[in-house]
Amino acid sequence: MKAKFLISSLLLGTVILALAKEDPVLMTINGKDVRLSEFEYLYNKNNQQQVEKETLEQYLDRFVLYKQKVADAEAAGLDTTRAFKTEFAGYQKDLAAPYMVKDSTYEYEMLNEAYDRFKTEVEIDHMMLPIGKNAEETAANVVRMDSLRKCIIAGGNWEELADQYSSDPSVKRNHGHYGFVSAATFPYEFENEVYNTAVGEVSAPFQTQFGVHMIRVNSTRDRNDMHAKHIIKVFPKNATPEQKAQCKHQIDSIYDLLLAGASFEELAKNESQDASAKRGGDLGWFGPERMIPAFVEVLRTLRDGETSKPFETEFGYHIAKLIEHGVPSMQEVRPVLEKAINRDIRATLIHERRLNDLKAKFNYRFNPDVEALLTSSLASAGGYDSTFVGKVIKDAAMPLFYYGDNESVPLSQLASFLNVKSLIPDAAAAKDYIMSKVNPLVEKTLVDYNEHELLKNNPEYRNLLNEYRDGMLLFEISNDRVWKAANRDTAGLNRYYAEHRANYTWDEPRFKGIILSATSDSVMQLVKADITKYGRDTLPDMLHMKYGNDIRMERLVVKKGENALADYLVFGVADKPVQQNTKFTEYTEYMILEGGIINQPEEMADVRGAVTSDYQDELERLWKEELARKYPAKVNKKVLKKLK
């Protein structure tokens, strides 16, 4: 992000420094002041999240350590990396969004309009003529459509006229009769005509990106969607009577369990054979036209909350449960409506409204001298090209627009928004192209300026942003100095284990070794025959290369009760398991490839998890001592007393 008002860590420091009179320095760490407001914000937030409240003194110690770690991260340059800057810029935008100029009322109006329309379905007829190759052809098609409208109003036959003139591909099957339609389906211009045309009326010709249209509204009805769940046992398309009978037996058994009080959702998860199974059989809300008639017919016989008996469709045997019917709530349908709004002209209207609000808030003024300059320069240059950009715009110091109290942006900044490869010989068209790039630059400038003003004037946002920044640095430096350091330092782990070996003992024996699983007894016999051919060091790799997914090998250090295979083969306390590797591969035969029972750890790897955790604690302790030496905290006790 290269904006003039990029909120960087430097700017954070600058802004906070400017507020020194209102916000005194609580402490200084590595030459950087920490203000009282930041400490108070984090202290209060911490206590709201804790079951047991910390005293001010207790939290102060943790806060100092936190800031020392951040100082260490800054000293390591972690805040200067491209990855950090990119991630921080993303967080900054997200955190600023709730505070930015935003016409939420306008969005809310759009959303409510869409939902109000969604509750009603409209039966329409439709005709379409194509968009012309130019404006003149399109205008001619509008006139042509108006003539068709007059014919319809005079009593003309809609089907005959649609079949003869409509360019809508669907006319061959529907003859211009669309049937019932609803909101969030068509472009906004089309939807407006559908919902603003009275029953029995024919709309005036109107245009969308797809063509020139005319509709007739025949009737309306309340939406009557369904929210249902189901369990299905699928049979093949050309199922034999035996296959159908097997599915029928399975679905009847499931139904018996339901009658006995079993959970519909749990049975769906475990028994149903379609994608809805993972959602407990939930199909969500749907219109009757989205499901096969046989399924809908059964649902229509149910009351809300009622479960059907098993029934057959072309796909298998079902048990259906009607959750409710009618119109989904705003909350349930909101994602669908927002998606529709964001994909058509409504998104542009909302965006323009926000930009206009920003312009008003920050006293935006366009410099009219720019238009005069562009008009004369384009006429002299004979149009727009890369030479024009280089000579007229690239180094132009003339203000393009003004904003704020006394801020301006030079015309030269517009150069980065222009395509220098374009060739536009017509001066008027060239001027329109250049002017079309002004608003994107205005928006970028005002959004950045708004963030700058927000950081300067809003302590809540400033503290939240600083918390995110320091949190990112804290994670990275802790990962580097403690978490990853312990995992990658094998030599250090072994040394630590050797020095503290007496701390790592077991109260129960473990199986340590490799268990091999095979898909069948024949595969297992082949494996056993091969075992004598290879050396122990290369045996696992050779077997894996030869048998692929027909075998699986697990290297384990486990006690009784921690692994089903070890329980079965070693400890003798479990039934023979069936292990599934993929949807289509099951392992039914097992053997110990190597290893046996050990009473105590033999090496660090046997207790690596526990050693790693303890070694991390050791690294953390040493790091804390180092931080205290490198970044001693100077706390102003008088300022701290203001919180007491």
C-alpha positions in Angstrom: 0.0 0.0 0.0 1.6 3.3 -1.2 -1.1 5.7 -0.1 -0.1 9.1 1.2 -1.6 8.3 4.6 -0.5 4.7 5.1 -1.0 3.8 8.7 2.4 2.4 9.5 4.0 1.7 12.9 5.9 5.0 12.4 2.6 6.9 12.0 1.2 5.2 15.0 4.1 6.4 17.0 3.8 9.9 15.5 0.1 10.2 16.3 0.4 9.0 19.8 3.3 11.4 20.4 1.0 14.3 19.3 -1.4 13.4 22.1 1.2 13.6 24.8 -0.6 16.3 26.8 -3.8 14.3 27.0 -2.3 10.9 27.3 0.8 10.8 29.6 3.7 8.3 29.2 3.3 5.3 31.5 6.6 3.6 30.7 9.4 3.6 28.3 10.9 0.4 26.8 13.8 0.5 24.4 13.4 4.2 23.9 9.7 3.9 22.9 7.0 5.5 25.0 3.9 3.5 26.1 0.9 5.7 26.8 -1.4 5.3 29.7 -4.5 4.9 27.4 -3.0 1.8 25.8 -2.2 0.2 29.1 -5.7 1.0 30.5 -7.4 -0.3 27.4 -5.6 -3.6 27.5 -5.9 -3.9 31.3 -9.7 -3.5 31.2 -10.0 -5.8 28.2 -7.9 -8.5 29.9 -10.0 -8.3 33.1 -13.3 -8.6 31.1 -12.0 -11.9 29.7 -10.7 -13.4 32.9 -12.7 -15.3 35.4 -10.3 -14.2 38.2 -9.5 -10.5 38.0 -5.8 -9.5 38.0 -4.6 -6.7 40.2 -3.0 -3.7 38.5 0.4 -4.8 39.8 0.0 -8.4 38.5 -1.1 -7.2 35.1 1.7 -4.6 35.0 4.4 -7.4 35.1 2.7 -9.3 32.2 2.3 -6.1 30.2 6.0 -5.2 30.6 7.0 -8.6 29.4 4.6 -8.3 26.5 6.1 -4.9 25.4 9.7 -6.3 25.9 8.9 -9.1 23.4 7.4 -6.6 21.0 10.6 -4.5 21.3 12.7 -7.6 20.5 10.6 -8.3 17.5 11.1 -4.7 16.3 14.8 -5.0 16.9 14.8 -8.1 14.8 13.1 -6.2 12.0 10.0 -8.3 11.9 7.8 -5.3 11.4 9.7 -4.3 8.2 9.1 -7.6 6.3 6.9 -7.6 3.2 4.8 -10.4 4.7 4.1 -8.4 7.9 3.3 -5.2 6.1 0.9 -7.0 3.8 -0.9 -8.8 6.6 -1.0 -5.7 8.8 -2.5 -3.6 5.9 -5.3 -6.2 5.6 -6.0 -6.1 9.3 -5.9 -2.3 9.2 -8.6 -2.2 6.5 -10.8 -4.6 8.3 -10.5 -2.9 11.7 -11.2 0.5 10.1 -14.3 -0.6 8.2 -16.8 -0.2 11.1 -15.5 3.3 11.8 -15.4 4.5 8.1 -18.0 6.6 6.3 -20.5 4.0 5.2 -24.1 4.5 4.2 -25.4 1.5 6.1 -28.9 2.9 5.8 -28.8 2.7 2.1 -27.6 -0.9 2.2 -30.3 -1.7 4.7 -32.9 -0.2 2.4 -31.6 -2.3 -0.5 -31.7 -5.4 1.6 -35.1 -4.8 2.9 -36.5 -4.0 -0.6 -35.0 -7.3 -1.8 -36.5 -9.3 1.1 -39.9 -7.7 0.7 -39.9 -8.7 -2.9 -38.5 -12.2 -2.1 -41.7 -12.9 -0.1 -43.9 -12.6 -3.2 -43.7 -14.5 -6.5 -44.8 -12.9 -9.7 -46.2 -14.7 -12.8 -44.9 -13.0 -15.9 -44.8 -13.2 -19.7 -41.6 -12.0 -21.4 -40.3 -10.9 -24.8 -36.8 -9.7 -25.6 -35.0 -8.1 -28.6 -31.2 -8.0 -28.8 -28.9 -5.2 -27.9 -27.7 -3.5 -31.1 -24.2 -3.2 -32.4 -24.4 0.5 -31.6 -26.7 3.0 -29.9 -28.7 3.5 -33.0 -29.6 -0.1 -33.4 -30.5 -0.5 -29.8 -32.7 2.6 -30.0 -34.4 1.0 -33.0 -35.1 -2.1 -31.1 -36.7 -0.1 -28.3 -39.0 1.5 -30.8 -39.7 -2.0 -32.3 -40.5 -3.4 -28.8 -42.9 -0.4 -28.2 -44.7 -1.3 -31.4 -45.1 -4.9 -30.1 -46.4 -3.5 -26.8 -49.1 -1.5 -28.6 -50.1 -4.7 -30.5 -50.5 -6.6 -27.2 -52.5 -3.8 -25.6 -54.8 -3.8 -28.7 -55.5 -7.5 -28.2 -52.6 -9.2 -30.0 -51.7 -12.8 -29.1 -48.6 -12.8 -26.8 -47.6 -16.3 -27.8 -47.7 -15.7 -31.5 -45.8 -12.4 -31.2 -43.2 -13.9 -28.9 -42.7 -16.9 -31.2 -42.2 -14.6 -34.2 -40.1 -11.8 -32.7 -38.6 -12.6 -29.3 -34.8 -13.4 -29.2 -35.1 -15.0 -25.8 -33.6 -18.5 -26.3 -36.3 -20.0 -23.9 -39.1 -18.9 -26.2 -39.0 -22.1 -28.2 -40.2 -24.1 -25.1 -42.2 -21.5 -23.2 -43.6 -19.3 -26.0 -43.0 -16.2 -23.9 -44.6 -17.5 -20.7 -42.0 -17.4 -17.9 -44.3 -18.5 -15.1 -43.7 -17.5 -11.5 -40.4 -15.7 -10.8 -39.0 -14.1 -7.6 -36.4 -11.6 -6.4 -32.7 -12.2 -6.3 -32.9 -14.1 -9.6 -32.7 -11.5 -12.4 -30.8 -8.2 -12.9 -32.0 -5.3 -10.8 -33.4 -3.4 -13.8 -35.5 -6.5 -14.7 -36.6 -7.1 -11.2 -37.7 -3.5 -10.8 -40.1 -3.9 -13.8 -41.4 -7.2 -12.5 -42.3 -5.8 -9.1 -43.4 -2.3 -10.2 -45.7 -3.4 -13.0 -49.3 -3.9 -11.8 -51.2 -7.2 -12.4 -52.7 -7.2 -15.9 -50.4 -4.5 -17.1 -47.6 -4.6 -19.8 -44.4 -2.8 -19.0 -42.8 -0.2 -21.2 -39.7 -1.4 -23.1 -36.7 -1.4 -20.8 -33.0 -2.4 -21.3 -30.6 -4.6 -19.4 -27.1 -5.8 -20.4 -28.8 -8.8 -22.1 -31.3 -7.0 -24.3 -34.4 -4.9 -24.7 -37.3 -6.4 -22.7 -41.0 -6.2 -22.2 -43.0 -8.1 -19.6 -46.6 -8.7 -18.7 -47.6 -9.4 -15.1 -50.4 -12.0 -14.9 -50.7 -12.6 -11.1 -48.9 -12.8 -7.8 -48.8 -15.2 -4.9 -47.1 -15.5 -1.5 -43.9 -17.5 -1.5 -44.3 -21.0 0.0 -40.9 -22.5 0.3 -40.0 -25.6 2.4 -37.3 -26.3 4.9 -36.8 -30.1 5.2 -34.4 -32.8 6.2 -34.2 -36.3 4.8 -32.5 -39.7 5.0 -31.9 -41.5 1.7 -30.8 -45.0 0.8 -29.7 -44.8 -2.9 -30.2 -47.5 -5.5 -28.7 -47.6 -9.0 -30.5 -46.0 -11.9 -31.4 -49.4 -13.4 -31.8 -51.2 -10.0 -32.8 -54.8 -9.9 -35.7 -55.8 -7.7 -33.2 -57.3 -5.3 -31.3 -54.1 -5.0 -34.5 -52.1 -4.4 -35.5 -54.6 -1.8 -32.2 -54.3 0.1 -32.6 -50.4 0.1 -36.2 -50.8 1.3 -35.1 -53.1 4.1 -32.4 -50.6 5.2 -34.8 -47.6 5.2 -37.4 -49.5 7.1 -34.9 -50.4 9.8 -33.9 -46.7 10.1 -37.6 -45.8 10.4 -38.1 -48.3 13.2 -35.2 -46.6 15.0 -36.9 -43.3 14.6 -40.1 -44.6 16.0 -38.1 -45.9 19.0 -36.9 -42.4 19.7 -33.5 -42.2 17.8 -32.3 -38.8 16.6 -33.2 -38.0 13.0 -30.0 -35.9 12.6 -27.7 -38.6 14.0 -29.2 -41.3 11.8 -28.9 -39.0 8.8 -25.2 -38.4 9.6 -24.5 -42.1 9.9 -26.8 -43.7 7.4 -27.9 -41.2 4.7 -26.2 -41.5 1.3 -26.0 -37.9 0.0 -24.1 -34.7 0.7 -26.7 -33.5 3.2 -25.7 -36.3 5.6 -22.9 -34.3 7.1 -25.5 -31.6 8.0 -27.8 -34.1 9.7 -29.8 -34.5 6.5 -30.6 -30.8 6.3 -31.6 -29.7 2.8 -32.1 -26.0 3.8 -34.8 -23.9 2.4 -35.9 -24.6 -1.2 -38.8 -23.8 -3.6 -41.0 -26.7 -4.7 -39.6 -26.4 -8.3 -36.1 -27.2 -7.1 -37.0 -30.7 -5.9 -38.4 -33.7 -7.9 -42.3 -33.8 -7.8 -42.4 -37.1 -5.9 -40.4 -35.7 -3.0 -42.4 -32.4 -2.9 -45.7 -34.3 -2.9 -44.8 -36.2 0.3 -43.7 -33.0 2.0 -47.0 -31.3 1.1 -48.8 -34.0 3.2 -46.8 -33.2 6.3 -47.3 -30.7 9.1 -44.3 -28.6 10.3 -42.1 -30.8 12.4 -43.7 -34.1 11.1 -41.7 -37.0 9.7 -42.9 -39.1 6.8 -43.0 -42.8 6.4 -40.4 -44.3 4.0 -41.2 -43.6 0.4 -39.7 -44.2 -3.0 -38.4 -41.7 -5.7 -36.4 -42.3 -8.8 -33.2 -41.9 -6.7 -33.9 -44.3 -3.8 -35.9 -44.6 -0.6 -36.3 -41.6 1.6 -37.6 -40.6 5.0 -38.4 -36.8 5.0 -38.9 -34.4 7.9 -40.6 -31.1 7.2 -39.1 -28.5 9.5 -41.3 -25.6 8.4 -42.8 -24.0 5.4 -43.5 -20.5 4.2 -40.9 -17.8 3.8 -37.4 -18.0 5.2 -36.5 -15.4 7.7 -34.3 -12.4 6.7 -31.4 -14.0 8.6 -31.8 -17.3 6.7 -32.1 -15.7 3.2 -29.7 -12.8 3.8 -26.6 -14.4 2.1 -28.6 -15.0 -1.0 -30.0 -11.5 -1.2 -26.6 -9.9 -0.5 -25.0 -12.0 -3.2 -27.6 -10.8 -5.7 -27.1 -7.1 -4.6 -23.4 -7.4 -4.9 -23.5 -8.8 -8.5 -25.6 -6.1 -10.1 -26.0 -2.3 -10.4 -27.1 -2.0 -6.7 -23.4 -2.6 -5.7 -22.4 0.3 -7.9 -25.2 2.5 -6.4 -24.1 1.7 -2.9 -20.4 2.4 -3.8 -21.3 5.7 -5.4 -23.3 6.7 -2.3 -20.3 6.0 0.0 -17.9 7.9 -2.2 -20.3 10.9 -2.2 -20.5 10.8 1.6 -16.7 10.8 1.8 -16.6 13.7 -0.5 -19.1 15.6 1.6 -17.3 14.7 4.9 -13.9 15.9 3.7 -15.0 19.0 1.7 -14.0 17.6 -1.7 -13.6 20.2 -4.5 -12.7 19.4 -8.1 -10.4 21.9 -9.8 -12.3 23.1 -12.9 -9.1 24.4 -14.5 -8.2 20.7 -15.1 -11.0 20.2 -17.6 -9.9 23.3 -19.5 -6.3 22.1 -19.5 -7.4 18.6 -20.8 -9.6 20.1 -23.5 -6.9 22.4 -24.9 -4.1 19.9 -24.6 -6.0 17.0 -26.2 -7.0 19.2 -29.1 -3.4 20.2 -29.6 -2.1 16.7 -29.2 -4.7 15.2 -31.6 -5.9 12.7 -29.0 -4.7 10.5 -26.2 -1.6 8.2 -26.2 1.5 7.5 -24.1 3.2 10.7 -25.2 0.2 12.8 -24.0 0.4 11.1 -20.6 4.2 11.8 -20.4 4.1 15.4 -21.5 0.8 16.7 -20.0 -0.1 14.6 -17.0 2.9 12.8 -15.6 4.7 15.9 -14.1 1.7 18.2 -13.8 1.7 20.1 -10.5 -1.7 21.7 -11.1 -4.1 20.6 -8.3 -6.6 18.0 -9.5 -8.8 18.3 -6.5 -8.9 19.7 -2.9 -10.0 18.1 0.3 -9.8 18.6 4.1 -8.8 22.0 5.4 -5.9 22.7 3.0 -5.0 19.4 1.2 -4.7 18.8 -2.5 -3.7 16.1 -5.0 -1.7 17.1 -8.1 -2.8 16.1 -11.6 0.4 14.0 -11.8 -1.0 11.4 -9.4 -3.6 10.5 -12.0 -0.9 9.1 -14.3 -0.7 5.8 -12.4 -4.5 5.3 -13.0 -4.2 5.7 -16.8 -3.4 3.0 -19.4 -0.5 4.5 -21.4 -1.0 1.8 -24.1 -4.4 3.1 -25.1 -4.8 5.2 -28.3 -7.9 7.5 -28.4 -7.7 9.9 -31.3 -11.1 11.6 -30.6 -10.4 14.4 -28.1 -13.8 14.3 -26.5 -13.7 10.5 -25.9 -10.1 10.9 -24.6 -11.2 13.5 -22.1 -14.1 11.3 -20.9 -11.6 8.4 -20.4 -9.2 10.5 -18.4 -12.0 12.0 -16.3 -13.4 8.5 -15.6 -10.2 7.8 -13.6 -10.6 10.8 -11.3 -13.1 9.1 -8.9 -10.9 6.0 -8.3 -8.0 8.3 -7.2 -10.4 10.5 -5.1 -11.7 7.4 -3.4 -8.3 6.0 -2.6 -7.1 9.4 -1.3 -10.2 10.0 0.9 -10.3 6.5 2.3 -6.6 6.8 3.3 -7.2 10.3 4.7 -10.2 9.0 6.7 -8.0 6.3 8.2 -5.4 8.9 9.1 -8.1 11.1 10.8 -9.5 8.0 12.5 -6.1 7.1 13.9 -5.6 10.6 15.1 -9.0 11.2 16.6 -10.3 7.9 17.8 -8.5 6.3 20.8 -10.6 3.1 20.6 -9.6 2.4 17.0 -6.0 3.5 17.7 -5.6 1.1 20.6 -7.3 -1.7 18.8 -5.0 -1.3 15.8 -1.9 -1.1 18.0 -3.1 -4.3 19.8 -3.3 -6.2 16.5 0.1 -4.9 15.4 1.8 -5.9 18.6 0.0 -9.2 18.7 1.3 -10.1 15.3 4.8 -9.2 16.3 4.5 -11.1 19.6 3.4 -14.2 17.7 6.2 -14.1 15.2 9.0 -13.4 17.8 7.6 -16.1 20.2 7.4 -18.6 17.3 11.0 -17.8 16.4 12.5 -17.7 19.9 10.5 -20.5 21.6 7.9 -22.6 19.8 9.7 -23.3 16.5 13.1 -23.0 18.1 12.3 -26.0 20.4 10.9 -28.1 17.6 13.7 -27.6 15.2 16.5 -27.8 17.8 17.0 -31.6 17.9 20.4 -31.3 19.5 19.0 -29.0 22.2 16.1 -31.4 22.9 18.5 -34.3 23.2 20.8 -32.3 25.5 17.8 -31.2 27.6 16.5 -34.8 27.8 20.0 -36.1 28.8 20.2 -33.5 31.6 16.7 -34.2 32.9 16.2 -37.8 32.0 15.0 -38.7 35.5 11.9 -36.5 34.9 10.6 -38.7 32.1 9.4 -42.0 33.4 6.2 -44.1 32.7 3.9 -45.7 35.2 2.7 -48.1 32.5 4.6 -50.0 29.7 4.4 -48.9 26.1 4.5 -50.6 22.8 7.2 -49.1 20.6 7.5 -50.2 17.0 5.8 -50.4 13.6 2.4 -52.0 13.0 1.7 -53.1 9.4 -1.9 -53.3 8.1 -3.0 -55.1 4.9 -6.2 -55.1 2.9 -6.4 -58.9 2.8 -4.8 -62.1 4.0 -3.3 -62.8 0.6 -1.5 -59.4 0.6 -0.4 -60.1 4.2 1.1 -63.4 3.2 3.0 -61.8 0.3 4.4 -59.1 2.7 5.5 -61.8 5.2 7.3 -63.6 2.4 9.1 -60.3 1.4 10.2 -59.4 5.0 13.2 -61.8 4.9 14.4 -60.3 1.6 15.2 -56.7 2.8 17.3 -55.2 5.5 15.6 -53.7 8.5 16.7 -50.2 7.6 15.1 -50.3 4.1 12.2 -52.7 4.8 9.4 -50.1 5.4 10.3 -48.0 2.3 10.6 -51.1 0.1 7.3 -52.5 1.2 5.5 -49.1 0.7 6.9 -48.8 -2.8 5.8 -52.4 -3.7 2.3 -52.5 -2.2 1.2 -48.9 -2.1 -2.3 -48.5 -0.6 -2.7 -52.2 -0.1 -0.7 -51.8 3.1 -0.3 -49.1 5.8 2.5 -48.8 8.4 2.2 -46.8 11.6 5.2 -46.1 13.9 3.9 -45.9 17.4 4.8 -45.3 21.0 1.5 -46.0 22.9 0.2 -47.4 26.1 -2.8 -49.7 26.5 -6.0 -47.9 25.5 -4.4 -45.3 23.2 -4.4 -47.2 19.9 -6.9 -49.9 18.7 -4.3 -51.8 16.7 -1.8 -52.0 19.6 -4.6 -53.0 22.0 -5.5 -55.9 19.6 -2.0 -57.1 18.7 0.0 -56.3 21.8 -2.2 -55.8 24.8 -5.0 -58.2 23.9 -7.8 -56.1 25.2 -9.8 -55.3 22.0 -11.8 -56.9 19.2 -10.1 -57.1 15.8 -10.6 -53.6 14.3 -11.3 -52.6 10.7 -9.3 -49.6 9.8 -10.4 -47.4 6.9 -7.7 -45.4 5.1 -9.8 -43.9 2.3 -13.5 -44.2 1.3 -12.7 -47.4 -0.7 -9.8 -49.0 1.2 -10.2 -51.1 4.3 -7.5 -52.9 6.3 -8.5 -56.2 7.9 -5.1 -57.9 8.5 -2.4 -56.8 10.9 1.0 -57.7 12.2 3.8 -56.2 14.2 6.6 -55.4 11.7 9.1 -54.5 14.3 9.3 -53.5 18.0 7.8 -54.6 21.3 6.9 -53.6 24.8 9.2 -51.3 26.7 8.8 -50.3 30.4 10.6 -46.9 30.2 11.6 -44.5 27.5 14.7 -45.5 25.6 15.5 -42.2 23.8 14.3 -38.7 23.6 12.0 -39.5 20.7 9.9 -41.8 22.9 8.8 -38.8 25.0 9.4 -36.0 22.5 6.1 -34.2 23.2 6.8 -33.8 26.9 10.4 -32.9 26.4 9.5 -30.3 23.8 7.0 -28.7 26.1 9.5 -28.5 29.0 12.3 -27.3 26.6 10.0 -24.5 25.4 9.5 -23.5 29.1 13.3 -23.4 29.5 13.8 -21.3 26.4 11.0 -18.9 27.6 12.7 -18.5 31.0 16.1 -17.7 29.4 14.5 -15.3 26.9 12.7 -13.4 29.7 16.1 -13.0 31.5 17.6 -11.7 28.3 14.7 -9.3 27.7 15.0 -7.8 31.1 18.7 -7.1 30.5 18.2 -5.7 26.9 15.0 -3.7 27.4 14.6 -2.6 31.0 11.3 -0.9 31.6 11.1 2.6 33.1 7.7 2.9 34.7 6.3 6.2 35.8 4.6 5.3 39.1 2.8 8.7 39.4 1.1 8.0 36.1 0.2 4.5 37.2 -1.5 5.8 40.3 -4.0 7.6 38.1 -5.6 4.2 37.4 -5.7 3.2 41.1 
